[in-house]
Amino acid sequence: MNRRRLLAGLGTAAAVGLAGCSGDGDDSGGGNGDGDTVDRPFPDAAWRDGDGLDVGTLATSHADAAVEAGGATLFSTAETSHDGGEDPTPWLPSQEYESRYDLETQRLYVRVAVTETDASDVSELYAADGDALFRVERESGVEYGRRSIDRSSGELESAMRTEMATGIRVEGGASDVETEYEGLNLWNPTSDGAGEVRGEETARFAADAFEGDRNIPETVETASATVHVYESGVVPRLEQSWAGRHDGQAATVDVDIDYRDLGATVSEPAWVETAREETSG
């Protein structure tokens, strides 16, 4: 989950188009064993599975909504900490990640910024009209790059579907076996009442157990997650936290993801003209 590495992959892969608990109770309401009722918004939603989530249905409805809207933005933050003087290996520095897709104009924008350092550490990608342009800003200065791409509209749509499923459903498994999906199915999301994101009511789900393997931290001792779902089957926000031992240290990783701006457009960044000039010839 190293976003700096991800940008390198996304900058080439996406630019060319490559890149729970089930309940049997009454969905309309119920008790917790002590006589208290639990509000379950949208009890008849297809993405519900009793008190839990049907992750496959949710992932499909979420990605379909983004495609139908013609664009979307994924914005995530990673806040990381450890108790040693030196960074453990491997490590994920605290950072922001943003990817924005515009299917009508066939444009893509990606930005990664490390947030735990005083020096600039920002990488950007803008892909449009057969070109992928890169801008990397470090303490040593700014560098630009350029790559020709040959991408169909279907490939960009596929890349957006994969991106928008980040954290909800991640495809994995070898090519010669049935595809596995890893994401919310590794948690135990259970109804936790109603919530609100950007002024719209959500069904909120909370999880306190994670059954997957992670690189950071390599040993998960405690974990928690909160998922918000609109009635339409769109996930506007997903918050996840892991804590445990990593490379001999205590480490924590908190990742918050906002899936937003359905119908987003991508404008040409101000630095693109300079990038074209620097990389021409």
BELKAKA-V226340 format. One record per run of one state. SS is the DSSP state (H for helix, E for strand, - for the rest). FROM is the first residue (numbers start at 0). LEN is the number of residues. If there is no record, write none. Layout:
ss=SS from=FROM len=LEN
ss=SS from=FROM len=LEN
This chain:
ss=- from=0 len=2
ss=H from=2 len=11
ss=- from=13 len=17
ss=E from=30 len=1
ss=- from=31 len=5
ss=E from=36 len=1
ss=- from=37 len=10
ss=E from=47 len=2
ss=- from=49 len=2
ss=E from=51 len=2
ss=- from=53 len=1
ss=H from=54 len=15
ss=- from=69 len=1
ss=E from=70 len=12
ss=- from=82 len=12
ss=E from=94 len=8
ss=- from=102 len=4
ss=E from=106 len=8
ss=- from=114 len=7
ss=E from=121 len=7
ss=- from=128 len=2
ss=E from=130 len=8
ss=- from=138 len=2
ss=E from=140 len=8
ss=- from=148 len=4
ss=H from=152 len=12
ss=- from=164 len=4
ss=E from=168 len=4
ss=- from=172 len=7
ss=E from=179 len=4
ss=H from=183 len=3
ss=E from=186 len=1
ss=- from=187 len=2
ss=E from=189 len=8
ss=- from=197 len=2
ss=E from=199 len=8
ss=- from=207 len=2
ss=E from=209 len=1
ss=- from=210 len=8
ss=E from=218 len=11
ss=- from=229 len=7
ss=E from=236 len=10
ss=- from=246 len=2
ss=E from=248 len=12
ss=- from=260 len=11
ss=H from=271 len=8
ss=- from=279 len=2
